[in-house]
Amino acid sequence: MRVLLVSQMYPGPSDPDLGVFVEGLERALAERGHDLERAVLTRREPGAAKYGRLAARALAAARRFRPDVVYAHFLVPTGLVGALAAPRTPLVVTAHGQDVRNVGEIRGVRAATRVVARRAAAIVAVSDYLRRELEAGVPEARGKTTVIDCGVDVDRFHVEPAPSGPTRYLCVGSLSARKNVLRLAGAFERVGEGTLTFVGDGPLGARLAGRPGIALAGAVPHGEVPGWLAHSHVLCQPALVEPFGQSLLEAMACGRSVVATRVGGPPEFVPPEAGVLVDPLDEDALADALRTAATLPTPNLAARAAAERHDVREQARRVEEVLLRAVRDRRA
């Protein structure tokens, strides 16, 4: 099967972290024997001109490669680009979260998303929470959306021995209001022991700096994340809403317990033995969750077992089924 991959998130020399999850899924598809061509953006750029360049690349690739199916990551604008580049070719689109939030937040996006949903042979949502959100705002997605997350490379994120000393809490992601980092810091201060390290940067960094027991590591390449997880006991991701929660899955694959928001995708893959789900607005409950997670074993082999069910190779197999079905239905 010839697959044209269209994505606005893909690793490149200027931003090696960008699209690492897309790349991992694509690599697993290639390992299954499919021929892939890419029309992708490999760096962050301001403005909309980059989407014009992406469209030109997708059109050229479609004419040269003659794909059996177009597989686009993100509904708008990437799915729209894929649909226009190869109008007679089946289109499969994965919704990741921000593109679904944009439906209700950015003028014109709802109409464009409805066009993509009508055109798509199938839509993939990375969580059932996201599927429900999408279908509520875009009726055309109903009946054609399958839930498949991007998975985790369980060979790369593997179990390491526990670090010695007091509990080391870790938070990976942007230092933003949506990630709920200020409540997390307040809850940690109520616990009164251990350390809390934030890996990432963002607008709230200045309000976290200098607080006792809290360290700011700044943004790090995604390739270094397994090392940070290995030197922690508990990963904390109490976001106000988390459409999926990739860092949680990676931590579980490393045998680390987690504290996760109960709003969004995490309840779908975090069992009680792997960590604690919490109301992100309740700082008292969040402090209790940190204490409880610290009592769970490290390494947490139950968390590892739960993550293994989301191995990227299995997720690629499931995506393959969706792509093949789209091709067969078109030919029929």
C-alpha positions in Angstrom: 0.0 0.0 0.0 1.3 3.4 -1.0 0.6 6.0 1.8 1.1 9.7 1.5 1.7 11.1 5.0 0.7 14.8 5.4 1.6 16.4 8.7 2.3 19.7 10.3 4.2 18.0 13.1 7.4 16.1 12.1 10.9 16.0 13.4 13.5 18.1 11.7 17.0 19.5 12.3 15.6 22.7 13.7 13.1 21.1 16.1 13.9 17.4 16.7 11.0 17.0 19.1 8.3 18.1 16.7 6.1 15.3 15.7 8.0 12.5 17.4 4.8 10.6 18.0 3.8 10.9 14.3 7.2 9.7 13.3 7.1 6.7 15.6 3.7 5.6 14.2 4.9 6.1 10.6 8.0 4.1 11.2 6.0 1.2 12.6 3.8 1.4 9.5 6.9 1.2 7.2 8.1 -1.8 9.2 4.8 -3.5 8.2 5.9 -3.3 4.6 4.1 -0.2 3.3 5.6 2.4 1.0 5.4 5.9 2.5 5.9 9.3 1.0 6.0 12.4 3.2 4.6 15.9 2.8 5.5 17.5 6.2 6.6 20.6 8.0 9.9 20.1 9.9 10.1 23.4 11.8 8.0 25.8 13.8 7.2 28.9 11.8 4.8 31.8 12.5 2.0 32.8 10.2 0.0 30.8 7.7 2.5 30.9 4.8 3.9 27.6 5.9 0.6 25.9 5.1 0.9 27.1 1.5 4.3 25.4 1.3 2.9 22.3 2.9 0.1 22.3 0.3 2.6 22.6 -2.6 4.6 19.7 -1.2 1.5 17.6 -0.8 0.3 18.3 -4.3 3.8 17.5 -5.8 4.1 14.3 -3.8 0.6 13.2 -4.8 1.3 13.7 -8.5 4.7 11.9 -8.3 3.8 9.1 -5.8 0.2 8.3 -6.8 -0.8 7.1 -3.3 -3.4 4.5 -2.6 -4.4 6.5 0.5 -3.6 9.9 2.1 -3.0 9.8 5.9 -3.1 13.2 7.5 -2.4 14.2 11.1 -4.7 17.0 12.3 -8.1 17.8 10.8 -7.4 21.4 9.8 -5.4 22.6 8.1 -3.5 19.3 7.4 -6.5 17.2 6.6 -7.8 19.9 4.3 -4.4 20.0 2.6 -4.4 16.3 2.1 -8.0 16.3 0.6 -7.1 19.1 -1.9 -3.8 17.5 -2.9 -5.3 14.1 -3.9 -9.1 14.7 -4.4 -9.7 11.2 -5.9 -7.7 9.3 -3.2 -9.2 8.0 0.0 -8.4 10.3 3.0 -7.8 9.1 6.6 -7.3 11.8 9.2 -6.1 11.6 12.9 -7.5 14.2 15.4 -5.0 14.9 18.2 -6.7 17.4 20.4 -5.8 21.0 19.6 -7.5 20.7 16.2 -10.7 19.6 18.0 -10.5 22.5 20.5 -10.0 24.9 17.5 -13.5 23.9 16.3 -15.2 26.0 18.9 -12.5 28.6 19.4 -11.3 29.8 16.0 -13.7 31.4 13.5 -14.1 29.3 10.3 -12.5 26.2 11.7 -15.8 24.4 12.4 -16.8 24.8 8.7 -13.5 23.7 7.4 -13.5 20.7 9.8 -16.9 19.7 8.6 -15.6 19.7 5.0 -12.7 17.4 6.0 -15.0 15.1 8.0 -17.4 14.8 5.0 -14.5 14.1 2.6 -12.7 11.6 4.9 -13.2 7.9 4.4 -12.3 7.5 8.1 -11.2 9.5 11.1 -9.0 8.4 13.9 -9.2 10.0 17.4 -6.5 9.5 19.9 -9.0 9.0 22.8 -12.6 8.2 23.2 -12.9 11.5 25.1 -11.7 13.3 22.0 -14.0 11.2 19.7 -17.0 12.4 21.8 -15.9 16.0 21.7 -15.4 15.8 17.9 -18.7 14.2 17.2 -20.5 16.7 19.4 -19.1 19.6 17.4 -18.9 18.0 13.9 -21.8 15.8 13.2 -20.2 14.6 9.9 -17.6 12.7 12.1 -20.3 10.4 13.6 -20.1 6.8 12.5 -16.7 7.1 10.9 -14.4 7.8 13.9 -12.2 5.1 15.4 -10.2 5.5 18.6 -6.5 4.7 18.2 -3.8 6.5 20.2 -0.3 7.1 18.9 1.1 4.4 21.2 4.5 4.3 23.0 7.7 2.6 22.0 8.0 0.1 24.8 11.6 -0.7 23.7 12.7 2.9 24.0 10.8 3.6 27.2 11.9 0.7 29.4 11.9 0.0 33.1 14.8 1.3 35.2 15.6 0.8 38.9 14.2 3.3 41.3 16.3 6.2 42.3 17.4 6.4 46.0 16.2 9.1 48.4 13.0 11.0 48.9 10.2 10.9 46.4 11.1 12.7 43.2 8.0 14.1 41.4 8.3 15.0 37.8 6.1 17.1 35.4 6.7 17.1 31.7 5.1 19.7 29.4 4.5 23.4 28.9 4.4 25.6 32.0 0.9 26.9 31.1 -2.5 27.4 32.8 -4.0 24.4 30.9 -1.3 22.1 32.3 -2.3 23.3 35.8 1.3 23.8 37.0 0.5 26.3 39.7 -2.0 24.1 41.5 0.5 21.2 41.2 3.2 23.3 42.8 0.8 24.3 45.6 -0.2 20.7 46.3 3.5 19.7 46.4 4.2 22.3 49.0 1.4 20.9 51.1 3.0 17.5 50.9 6.1 19.0 52.4 8.7 16.5 51.3 10.5 15.2 48.2 11.3 17.3 45.1 9.3 18.4 42.1 11.0 19.0 38.8 9.3 20.7 35.8 10.7 19.7 32.4 9.4 22.2 29.9 9.0 26.0 29.5 6.2 28.4 29.2 4.6 31.6 30.5 4.2 30.5 34.2 7.9 29.6 34.7 8.6 32.8 36.6 5.8 32.0 39.1 7.4 28.6 39.8 11.0 29.7 40.1 12.6 29.9 43.5 9.9 27.9 45.3 11.4 25.4 47.9 11.9 21.9 46.6 10.9 22.9 43.0 13.4 22.8 40.1 12.9 24.1 36.6 14.8 22.1 34.0 13.6 24.0 31.0 12.7 22.4 27.7 14.7 19.3 26.8 14.9 17.2 23.6 12.3 14.4 23.6 15.2 11.9 23.4 16.2 12.9 27.0 12.8 12.3 28.5 13.4 8.6 29.3 16.4 9.6 31.4 14.3 12.1 33.3 11.7 9.5 33.9 14.3 7.0 35.1 15.4 9.5 37.7 11.9 10.1 39.1 9.4 8.1 41.1 6.1 9.7 40.1 5.0 11.6 36.9 2.4 14.3 37.6 0.2 15.6 34.8 -2.9 17.1 36.5 -3.9 19.2 33.4 -7.3 21.0 33.4 -8.1 18.8 30.4 -5.9 16.3 28.6 -7.2 14.9 25.3 -4.9 11.9 25.6 -1.7 12.2 27.8 1.3 10.9 25.9 3.8 11.6 28.8 1.7 9.6 31.2 1.9 6.6 28.8 5.6 7.0 28.5 6.1 7.2 32.3 4.0 4.0 32.7 6.1 2.2 30.1 9.1 3.2 32.3 7.5 1.6 35.3 6.6 4.9 37.0 3.4 5.6 38.8 1.4 8.7 37.7 -0.9 11.4 39.0 -3.2 12.3 36.2 -6.3 14.4 35.5 -9.6 12.7 35.3 -10.7 15.1 32.7 -10.0 13.8 29.2 -8.2 10.7 28.0 -6.2 9.5 31.0 -9.1 7.5 32.7 -9.1 5.3 29.5 -5.6 3.9 30.1 -4.5 4.6 33.7 -5.7 1.8 36.0 -5.8 2.3 39.8 -2.6 0.2 40.3 -0.7 2.5 37.9 -1.5 5.8 39.6 -4.1 8.2 40.8 -6.7 10.1 38.8 -7.6 13.5 40.3 -10.0 16.4 40.0 -7.5 19.0 38.6 -9.3 21.9 40.3 -9.1 20.4 43.8 -5.7 21.2 45.3 -6.4 19.2 48.5 -7.2 16.1 46.4 -4.1 16.7 44.3 -1.9 16.8 47.4 -3.5 13.5 48.6 -2.9 12.0 45.2 0.8 12.9 45.3 1.1 11.2 48.8 -0.8 8.1 47.5 1.3 7.8 44.3 4.5 8.0 46.4 3.4 4.8 48.2 3.1 2.8 45.0 6.1 0.6 44.1 8.9 1.9 41.9 9.4 0.3 39.4 5.6 -0.1 39.0 5.3 -3.2 36.9 1.5 -2.9 36.8 1.9 0.5 35.1 4.4 -1.1 32.7 1.9 -3.9 31.8 -0.9 -1.3 31.2 1.4 0.7 28.9 2.4 -2.4 26.9 -1.2 -2.7 25.7 -0.5 0.6 23.8 2.7 -0.5 22.1 3.2 1.6 19.0 3.5 -1.5 16.9 0.1 -2.6 17.9 -1.3 0.8 17.3 0.3 0.8 13.8 -1.4 -2.5 13.1 -4.8 -1.0 14.0 -4.1 2.1 11.8 -3.1 -0.2 9.0 -6.6 -1.8 9.2 -8.3 1.6 8.9 -6.1 2.6 5.9 -6.6 -0.7 4.1 -10.4 -0.6 4.6 -10.5 2.9 3.2 -8.6 1.7 0.1 -10.8 -1.4 -0.3 -14.0 0.6 0.0 -12.8 3.1 -2.6 -12.0 0.3 -5.0 -15.3 -1.4 -4.4 
